Structures are given as C-alpha cells and as structure tokens.
Amino acid sequence: MSQVYAVTGASGHLGRLVVTELLARGVEPHQVVAIARTPGTLDDLAERGVQVREGDYDRPETLNTALAGVSRLLLVSGSEIGRRVPQHTAVIEAAKAAGVGRIAYTSVLKAGSTSNPVAPEHVESEKVLRASGVPHTILRNSWYLEVYTDQAAQYLATGRILGATGGAPVSGAPRADYAAAAASALLENVDGNQVYELGGPAFTLADLAAAITEATGTTVVYEDLAPEAYRSALTGAGLDEGTVRFLVGLDASIAAGELATDSDDLRRLLGREPAALGEAVKTLLG
C-alpha cells in the first residue's frame, strides 16, 4: 500500500513549498494531502491532482477528516504566538486517532536550551509530541533568510539595518531549503524518533547588509547597538512595547549564539550544500 503524505498549513509559504517539493520528487499527486484553513486557496494544487482538505488548528472537528488515511504528516507550526500549543496539540491528537504513522514538526533551533522568545511554545509542543507515542521527526529550524529580506524595502530606504546582535552569526537559510529538508524527512524511512538541528551557512548582519548592497547596488550598512539603544530606536519607530520586547529578545538570543549551529543536518537532508548567502539574497530580492 502506498504512503500518503499530508502537510498542514499548505496555503502558507513553507507548507506550499513542501507540497510542491514532494511532487517534484515524483510523489504521485493523489498521495499528497494539502491541508489548509481555506482550501480554496489551493485550487491550483487540486487541479494537479493533490488531495486538498480543510483543516483548521482552531477547529479540531475538521482535523479528523483532514487526516483520514494519512501515513506521514508534516505539522507546520502555527503563526499565532500564544495560541500554538493548543493548536498543535489538537493536530497531534487527531493524527494519533487517525493512525498516522509518523509526525514531522517544524520547531526552532536549540529548542529547550535557548532564550529565543519563540522557543517556549515549541518546547511545549515537542513535549506533547513525545507524550503522544507517535513516532516523530523534529525539524528544529534556524532563521529563514526571508525574515530579513522581507524587510529589504525598509533597509534600502534608510540605508541601514539596526540590531543588537553583538556581531554574532545566524545560521540562516532560505525557506525553500527548509522546505526541501522537510520533504526529505517525510520521505525517509527511519525507525524511532529523530531530531534535526537545521541551519545554513553562518552570516552576521553585517554580511547580510553587504549581500543586499551587492544584490541591489544600494549601500546598506549594519549598525550594531547596545540593547537599550536598540530598544529606544524601536520605541521611537512607533512599535508597541510587546513587539519591542520581542525583537530585543530575539537579538539577545542571536548575540548569545543561539541561532547559530555547526550541525550539518540541513546539508545531509538536502543532499547538497544549503544556499550561500549572496546567491540566496539575489534570488529572493529578484
């Protein structure tokens, strides 16, 4: 009997990339289930023969049907900070009830030992996954390069990137590389539980500024500030206190080395070297 691979959040950037990666690797469309809160956004995948199903993290009653007959599931972590643990729990419980044989989950680099403010919900979700007893693969992703390139218009307008990273590196990679790694994890035949620490080539934000300058011809520099000065700059830009605290916490985590890794798990899952910073920035900025 053939495997059936499901991807939650399939209308999002990462989920859609994973679905298309599975198809590119020769998985038959009828073996792929694309799950989304709004299935109508996936009409193009349905036209290719992919099974498109409604599945809403906040409506557990939709998940049992969405996961029926699924062999392996990629649970793409939700984007609503503060709501993710119950959302992920609902998916994990539905997957167990449906008899899913393996769950892969997108977590964050060094979950459990990092001060990264996005980590606590991932740590709790990993605990739920382990407690479920379902064989699982945890994909601990470092930063998506798009976290920065999506802000390129602002960088180009001001000529600078502000931060408080202390010049510490980030092992970032474009979203497409993490998606390809997730597809590999879904397809690989392994026993037991797996944890992958995933990150691309390390770069500093000064390196990023140089890459953006090279890609666009517009000079952008990185200004490394003390944490309190960074806080003041963010507050002066009109950001609310919660957002300011979050962003300062992120850079403190980077400064502590928590978004850098020397693991080669990403390269091994890709079967190639992850995208280099300069080429990736050029591609993403088009």
C-alpha positions as CSV (number, residue, x, y, z in Angstrom):
1,M,0.0,0.0,0.0
2,S,1.4,3.4,-1.0
3,Q,2.2,6.1,1.6
4,V,0.0,9.2,1.9
5,Y,1.8,12.3,2.9
6,A,0.0,15.3,4.4
7,V,1.2,18.8,5.0
8,T,-0.7,21.2,7.3
9,G,-0.6,25.0,6.7
10,A,-0.3,24.1,3.0
11,S,-1.5,27.6,1.9
12,G,1.4,29.2,3.8
13,H,4.8,29.9,2.3
14,L,6.6,26.8,3.8
15,G,3.7,24.4,3.5
16,R,3.1,25.1,-0.1
17,L,6.8,24.7,-0.9
18,V,6.9,21.3,0.8
19,V,3.9,20.1,-1.2
20,T,5.5,21.2,-4.5
21,E,8.8,19.7,-3.4
22,L,7.1,16.3,-2.8
23,L,5.6,16.5,-6.3
24,A,8.9,17.5,-7.8
25,R,10.5,14.4,-6.3
26,G,8.0,12.1,-8.0
27,V,5.4,11.5,-5.3
28,E,2.1,11.0,-7.1
29,P,-0.4,13.8,-6.6
30,H,-3.0,11.5,-5.2
31,Q,-0.5,10.5,-2.5
32,V,-0.2,14.1,-1.2
33,V,-2.8,15.8,1.1
34,A,-2.6,19.6,1.3
35,I,-4.4,20.8,4.4
36,A,-5.4,24.4,4.8
37,R,-7.9,26.5,6.8
38,T,-9.1,27.9,3.5
39,P,-8.9,25.1,0.9
40,G,-10.0,27.4,-1.9
41,T,-6.5,29.0,-1.8
42,L,-5.1,25.7,-3.1
43,D,-7.2,25.2,-6.2
44,D,-4.0,25.1,-8.3
45,L,-2.8,22.1,-6.4
46,A,-6.2,20.4,-6.6
47,E,-6.0,20.9,-10.4
48,R,-2.7,18.9,-10.3
49,G,-4.4,16.0,-8.5
50,V,-3.4,16.8,-5.0
51,Q,-6.0,16.0,-2.3
52,V,-6.9,19.3,-0.8
53,R,-8.7,19.1,2.6
54,E,-9.9,21.6,5.1
55,G,-8.1,21.5,8.4
56,D,-8.3,24.3,11.0
57,Y,-6.0,24.2,14.0
58,D,-8.7,26.0,16.0
59,R,-11.5,23.7,14.9
60,P,-10.4,20.2,16.0
61,E,-13.6,18.7,14.4
62,T,-12.1,19.4,10.9
63,L,-8.8,17.6,11.7
64,N,-10.1,14.0,11.9
65,T,-11.4,14.2,8.4
66,A,-8.4,16.0,7.1
67,L,-6.0,13.3,8.4
68,A,-8.0,10.2,7.4
69,G,-5.8,7.7,5.6
70,V,-2.6,9.7,6.1
71,S,0.6,7.8,6.6
72,R,3.0,10.6,7.4
73,L,2.3,14.1,8.4
74,L,4.2,17.4,8.4
75,L,2.8,19.6,11.1
76,V,3.9,23.1,10.1
77,S,3.9,25.2,13.3
78,G,1.2,27.8,13.5
79,S,2.0,31.5,13.3
80,E,-0.2,32.8,16.1
81,I,2.1,33.3,19.1
82,G,0.3,32.5,22.3
83,R,-2.1,30.0,20.6
84,R,0.3,27.5,19.2
85,V,0.4,24.9,21.9
86,P,-3.3,24.1,21.9
87,Q,-3.4,24.3,18.1
88,H,-0.5,21.8,17.8
89,T,-2.0,19.6,20.5
90,A,-5.2,19.4,18.5
91,V,-3.4,18.3,15.4
92,I,-1.2,15.7,17.2
93,E,-4.2,14.2,19.0
94,A,-6.2,14.0,15.7
95,A,-3.2,12.4,14.0
96,K,-2.8,9.8,16.7
97,A,-6.5,9.0,16.5
98,A,-6.3,8.7,12.7
99,G,-3.4,6.2,12.9
100,V,-0.8,8.5,11.3
101,G,2.5,6.5,11.4
102,R,4.9,9.5,11.7
103,I,4.6,13.2,12.5
104,A,7.3,15.7,11.5
105,Y,7.1,19.0,13.3
106,T,8.8,22.3,12.5
107,S,10.4,23.6,15.7
108,V,13.2,26.1,16.4
109,L,16.9,25.7,16.6
110,K,18.2,24.5,20.0
111,A,14.7,24.3,21.5
112,G,15.0,23.6,25.2
113,S,18.2,25.4,25.7
114,T,17.6,28.7,24.0
115,S,16.4,32.1,25.3
116,N,14.8,32.8,21.9
117,P,11.3,34.2,22.7
118,V,9.7,32.0,20.1
119,A,11.0,28.8,21.8
120,P,8.7,28.2,24.7
121,E,5.7,27.2,22.6
122,H,7.9,24.9,20.5
123,V,9.3,23.3,23.7
124,E,5.8,22.6,24.9
125,S,4.7,21.3,21.5
126,E,7.7,19.0,21.4
127,K,6.7,17.6,24.8
128,V,3.1,17.0,23.6
129,L,4.5,15.2,20.5
130,R,6.8,13.0,22.6
131,A,4.0,12.1,25.0
132,S,1.7,11.1,22.1
133,G,3.8,8.0,21.5
134,V,3.6,8.6,17.7
135,P,7.0,8.1,16.0
136,H,8.2,11.6,15.1
137,T,10.8,13.8,13.5
138,I,11.5,17.2,15.0
139,L,12.9,19.7,12.5
140,R,14.5,22.5,14.5
141,N,14.8,25.3,12.0
142,S,17.1,28.3,12.4
143,W,16.1,31.6,10.9
144,Y,14.5,31.8,7.5
145,L,16.5,34.3,5.4
146,E,13.2,35.8,4.4
147,V,12.9,37.2,8.0
148,Y,15.4,39.8,6.8
149,T,14.9,40.0,3.0
150,D,11.2,40.7,3.5
151,Q,12.3,43.9,5.2
152,A,14.6,44.9,2.3
153,A,12.5,47.9,1.3
154,Q,13.0,49.4,4.7
155,Y,16.7,48.7,4.7
156,L,17.1,50.2,1.2
157,A,15.1,53.3,2.1
158,T,17.1,54.0,5.3
159,G,20.4,52.6,4.2
160,R,20.8,50.6,7.3
161,I,19.9,47.5,9.3
162,L,19.6,48.1,13.0
163,G,20.1,45.4,15.6
164,A,21.8,44.4,18.9
165,T,23.3,41.1,17.9
166,G,26.9,41.9,19.0
167,G,28.1,40.8,15.6
168,A,27.2,37.2,16.4
169,P,26.3,34.9,13.4
170,V,23.0,33.4,12.3
171,S,22.9,30.1,10.6
172,G,20.1,31.1,8.2
173,A,18.8,29.6,5.0
174,P,16.1,30.4,2.5
175,R,12.6,29.0,3.2
176,A,13.0,26.7,0.2
177,D,15.9,24.9,1.7
178,Y,14.0,24.2,4.9
179,A,11.0,23.0,2.8
180,A,13.3,20.6,0.8
181,A,14.7,19.3,4.1
182,A,11.1,18.7,5.4
183,A,10.2,16.8,2.3
184,S,13.3,14.6,2.7
185,A,12.3,14.0,6.4
186,L,8.8,12.9,5.3
187,L,10.1,10.6,2.6
188,E,13.0,9.0,4.6
189,N,12.4,5.5,6.1
190,V,13.7,5.6,9.6
191,D,12.9,3.9,12.9
192,G,12.3,5.7,16.2
193,N,12.3,9.4,16.8
194,Q,14.6,11.9,15.1
195,V,15.7,15.4,16.0
196,Y,17.4,17.5,13.4
197,E,19.1,20.8,14.2
198,L,18.9,22.7,10.9
199,G,20.8,25.8,9.8
200,G,22.5,27.1,6.7
201,P,25.9,28.9,6.4
202,A,26.5,31.3,9.2
203,F,26.4,35.0,8.5
204,T,26.4,38.2,10.5
205,L,24.0,41.0,9.9
206,A,27.0,43.0,8.5
207,D,27.4,40.2,6.0
208,L,23.7,40.4,5.2
209,A,24.0,44.2,4.7
210,A,26.9,43.6,2.3
211,A,24.9,41.0,0.4
212,I,22.0,43.3,0.0
213,T,24.3,46.1,-1.2
214,E,25.8,43.7,-3.8
215,A,22.4,42.5,-4.9
216,T,20.8,45.9,-5.3
217,G,23.6,48.4,-5.9
218,T,22.3,50.4,-3.0
219,T,24.5,50.8,0.0
220,V,23.2,49.2,3.2
221,V,25.2,49.0,6.4
222,Y,24.5,47.2,9.7
223,E,24.5,49.3,12.9
224,D,25.0,47.2,16.0
225,L,23.5,48.9,19.0
226,A,23.6,48.2,22.7
227,P,20.3,46.5,23.7
228,E,18.9,49.6,25.4
229,A,19.8,51.8,22.4
230,Y,18.1,49.3,20.2
231,R,15.0,49.3,22.4
232,S,14.9,53.1,22.2
233,A,15.2,53.0,18.4
234,L,12.4,50.5,18.1
235,T,10.2,52.5,20.5
236,G,11.0,55.7,18.6
237,A,9.8,54.0,15.4
238,G,6.4,53.6,16.9
239,L,6.4,49.9,17.8
240,D,4.4,48.8,20.8
241,E,6.1,47.6,24.0
242,G,5.3,43.9,23.4
243,T,6.8,44.0,19.9
244,V,9.9,45.9,21.2
245,R,10.5,43.4,24.0
246,F,10.1,40.5,21.5
247,L,12.6,42.0,19.0
248,V,15.2,42.9,21.6
249,G,14.8,39.4,23.0
250,L,15.5,37.9,19.6
251,D,18.7,39.8,19.1
252,A,19.8,38.9,22.6
253,S,19.3,35.3,21.6
254,I,21.4,35.8,18.5
255,A,24.1,37.6,20.5
256,A,24.2,34.5,22.8
257,G,24.9,32.3,19.8
258,E,21.6,30.6,19.9
259,L,20.7,30.9,16.2
260,A,24.0,29.5,15.0
261,T,24.8,25.9,14.6
262,D,27.7,23.8,13.3
263,S,25.3,20.9,12.6
264,D,25.3,19.5,9.1
265,D,21.8,18.1,9.4
266,L,20.4,20.5,6.8
267,R,23.1,19.6,4.3
268,R,22.5,15.9,4.9
269,L,18.7,16.2,4.4
270,L,19.2,18.3,1.3
271,G,21.9,16.1,-0.2
272,R,23.7,19.2,-1.2
273,E,25.1,22.4,0.3
274,P,22.5,24.9,1.5
275,A,22.2,28.1,-0.5
276,A,25.0,30.6,0.0
277,L,24.1,34.0,1.4
278,G,24.9,36.1,-1.6
279,E,23.2,33.9,-4.1
280,A,20.2,33.4,-1.9
281,V,19.8,37.2,-1.3
282,K,20.0,37.8,-5.1
283,T,17.3,35.2,-5.7
284,L,15.0,36.4,-3.0
285,L,15.3,40.1,-4.0
286,G,14.7,39.2,-7.6
